[in-house]
Amino acid sequence: MTLLTVEDVHKRYGREEVLKGVSLTLNRGETKVVIGPSGTGKSTLLRCVNRLTEPDSGRIWLENVEVTSAKTDINHIRAQIGFVFQDFNLFTHLTALDNVRLGLVSVKKLPKKEATDRAMAELERVGLRHKAKAYPAQLSGGQQQRVSIARALAMDPKLILFDEPTSALDPELIGEVLAVMIRLAEEGMTMIVVTHEMGFARSVADEIVFMEGGVIVEHGPPDRLFRSPEKPRTAEFLRRISELYGQEGR
């Protein structure tokens, strides 16, 4: 069943056209990994999905609701789409528990006890129940990112968008975040992940999308894309990534 449809989305910043007519579909329970050089529109695409960035043209649907319609309650849509940012975006004056609980109380209007129970369950899900009372400054980067994932999960989203969730982490902390994301994929969470982690992409993605210059150059299942890409530019990009991070990626 199709959960998300992106149709001919364009976005321009001044003279620079960042997205040049991007279209894709995402089925419920699918993990789609978006790869490509920096500055090619990957993050902008994610931000257009829940209108953190307004597309200039094109249409986006979440199931049968048009996200891009002026009549759509975008806050209602955003409550159904989790977003995990590369720089965590936690409130520094709130504990891990409060960061996860905040949306449940302020957006979903849950009673505080019910919100607390739900938040604690999600912290446990990402292996951080014991850090519930810690503030972001007391957590490692990997722990902060896992709190961000718990915050997204607590809202019971239909879809989670990950914007390079490990790019701000020290190498030794990347694995703990990827382990959580792999488990979510195995549990059937619907996800779009922008990442340079090729090992993760190869092992978890149902489909890989290679973007460059604001367009989708090629897409397909990981085995085909890694072993026999159809486009020379895809092959060149994957070769360079493998040289940087090893055959399987980082």
C-alpha positions in Angstrom: 0.0 0.0 0.0 1.4 3.4 -1.0 2.0 5.7 2.0 3.8 8.6 0.4 3.7 10.0 -3.1 6.0 12.8 -4.3 5.1 14.1 -7.7 7.3 16.5 -9.8 8.6 18.6 -6.9 10.7 21.6 -7.7 12.5 24.0 -5.3 14.7 27.0 -6.1 16.8 29.2 -3.9 17.5 32.4 -5.9 19.1 31.3 -9.2 19.9 27.8 -7.9 17.3 25.1 -8.7 17.8 22.6 -5.9 15.1 20.1 -6.9 14.3 19.8 -10.6 11.1 17.7 -10.7 11.6 14.9 -8.2 9.0 12.1 -8.0 8.9 8.9 -5.9 6.6 6.7 -4.0 7.0 4.9 -0.7 5.0 1.9 0.4 4.0 1.2 4.0 6.8 -0.7 5.8 9.4 0.2 3.2 12.9 1.7 3.9 14.1 3.9 1.1 17.7 5.2 1.3 18.6 8.3 -0.5 22.3 8.7 -1.4 24.3 11.2 -3.5 26.9 13.9 -3.3 26.5 16.8 -0.8 24.5 19.7 -2.0 22.4 17.7 -4.4 19.0 18.3 -2.8 18.6 15.2 -0.6 17.9 17.1 2.6 15.7 19.6 0.8 13.6 16.8 -0.5 13.0 15.5 3.0 12.1 18.9 4.3 9.6 19.3 1.4 7.8 16.1 2.5 6.4 17.7 5.6 6.7 21.3 4.4 9.5 22.5 6.7 10.6 23.8 3.3 7.8 24.8 0.9 8.2 23.4 -2.6 7.8 25.8 -5.4 5.7 23.4 -7.4 4.7 19.8 -7.5 2.4 17.8 -5.2 2.9 15.5 -2.2 0.4 13.1 -0.6 0.5 11.2 2.7 -1.9 8.4 1.9 -4.9 10.2 0.5 -4.2 13.6 2.0 -2.4 16.2 -0.2 0.4 17.6 2.0 1.0 20.5 -0.4 -2.6 21.7 -0.4 -3.2 25.1 1.3 -6.3 23.6 2.9 -4.3 20.8 4.7 -3.6 21.2 8.4 0.2 20.9 8.2 0.6 20.5 11.9 -1.7 17.5 11.8 0.5 16.1 9.0 3.7 16.8 10.9 2.4 14.9 13.9 2.3 11.8 11.6 5.7 12.3 10.1 8.7 12.0 12.4 11.9 13.9 11.5 15.3 13.0 12.9 17.8 15.8 12.2 21.6 15.4 11.8 22.2 17.9 14.7 19.7 16.3 17.1 17.5 19.4 17.7 17.0 18.6 21.4 15.9 21.2 23.9 19.0 21.7 26.0 17.1 22.8 29.1 15.0 19.6 29.2 15.9 16.1 30.3 15.8 13.2 27.8 12.4 12.2 29.3 11.0 15.7 28.9 12.3 16.0 25.3 10.5 12.8 24.4 7.4 13.6 26.5 6.9 17.2 25.2 5.1 16.4 22.0 2.8 13.8 23.7 1.6 16.5 26.1 1.6 19.6 23.9 0.5 18.1 20.6 -1.3 14.8 21.4 -2.7 16.2 24.7 -2.0 13.1 26.7 -2.3 13.2 30.5 1.1 13.6 32.0 1.3 10.1 33.5 0.3 8.4 30.2 2.8 10.6 28.3 5.5 9.7 30.8 4.8 6.0 30.5 4.9 6.3 26.7 8.1 8.3 26.7 9.8 5.9 29.1 8.8 3.0 26.8 10.4 4.7 23.8 13.6 5.5 25.7 13.8 1.9 26.6 13.2 1.0 23.0 16.4 2.9 22.0 18.3 1.6 25.1 18.3 4.8 27.1 15.8 4.3 29.9 18.6 4.7 32.4 19.3 8.2 30.9 15.8 9.5 31.3 16.8 12.2 33.8 20.0 13.3 31.9 20.2 16.6 30.0 21.6 16.6 26.5 24.9 18.1 27.6 25.3 15.0 29.8 24.8 12.6 26.9 27.1 11.5 24.1 26.2 12.5 20.5 25.0 8.9 19.8 22.8 9.0 22.9 21.4 12.4 22.0 20.5 11.1 18.5 18.8 8.1 20.1 16.8 10.4 22.2 15.8 12.2 19.0 14.7 8.9 17.5 12.7 8.1 20.7 11.0 11.5 20.4 10.0 10.7 16.9 8.7 7.2 17.8 6.7 8.5 20.7 4.3 10.3 18.4 3.5 7.0 16.7 4.3 8.3 13.2 3.3 6.7 9.9 6.7 7.7 8.5 10.1 8.8 9.9 12.5 10.9 7.9 16.2 10.7 8.8 18.4 13.5 7.5 22.0 12.1 7.7 21.4 11.0 11.3 25.0 9.9 11.9 27.0 12.7 10.1 27.6 14.7 13.3 28.8 11.7 15.3 32.2 10.4 16.1 32.9 7.2 14.2 32.7 5.0 17.4 29.2 6.3 18.1 27.7 5.7 14.7 27.1 2.0 15.3 24.7 2.5 18.2 22.5 4.8 16.2 22.5 2.5 13.1 21.6 -0.5 15.3 18.4 1.3 16.4 17.6 2.2 12.8 18.2 -1.4 11.6 15.9 -2.7 14.4 13.2 -0.2 13.3 13.4 -1.4 9.7 13.1 -5.0 10.9 10.0 -4.0 12.8 8.4 -2.6 9.7 8.8 1.1 10.4 8.4 3.2 7.2 11.5 5.3 6.7 13.3 7.5 4.2 16.9 7.8 5.2 19.4 10.3 3.7 22.9 8.9 4.5 26.4 8.2 3.4 26.5 4.9 5.3 26.6 2.5 2.4 26.9 -0.6 4.6 23.6 0.4 6.2 22.0 1.2 2.9 23.0 -2.1 1.4 21.8 -4.3 4.2 18.6 -2.5 5.2 17.1 -0.6 2.2 14.3 -2.0 0.1 15.3 0.6 -2.5 18.2 3.0 -3.0 17.7 6.3 -4.7 20.8 8.0 -6.1 20.3 11.8 -6.5 22.6 14.4 -8.1 22.0 17.9 -9.3 18.5 18.0 -8.0 17.2 14.9 -9.9 17.0 11.2 -9.3 19.7 9.7 -11.5 18.9 6.1 -10.7 16.9 4.0 -8.2 16.5 0.3 -7.5 17.1 -2.5 -5.1 20.5 -2.5 -3.3 21.9 -5.7 -4.9 21.3 -4.4 -8.4 22.5 -0.8 -7.7 25.7 -1.9 -6.0 26.5 -4.7 -8.4 25.4 -3.5 -11.8 24.2 0.2 -11.8 22.7 1.2 -15.1 24.1 4.8 -15.1 27.8 5.5 -15.3 27.5 8.3 -12.8 25.9 6.0 -10.2 28.8 3.6 -10.7 31.4 6.4 -10.3 29.8 7.6 -7.1 29.6 4.2 -5.5 33.2 3.5 -6.6 34.4 6.7 -4.9 32.4 6.0 -1.7 33.9 2.5 -1.6 37.4 3.9 -1.9 36.7 6.3 1.0 35.0 3.9 3.4 35.8 0.4 2.2 33.9 -2.0 -0.1 30.7 -2.1 2.0 30.7 1.6 2.9 31.2 3.0 6.3 
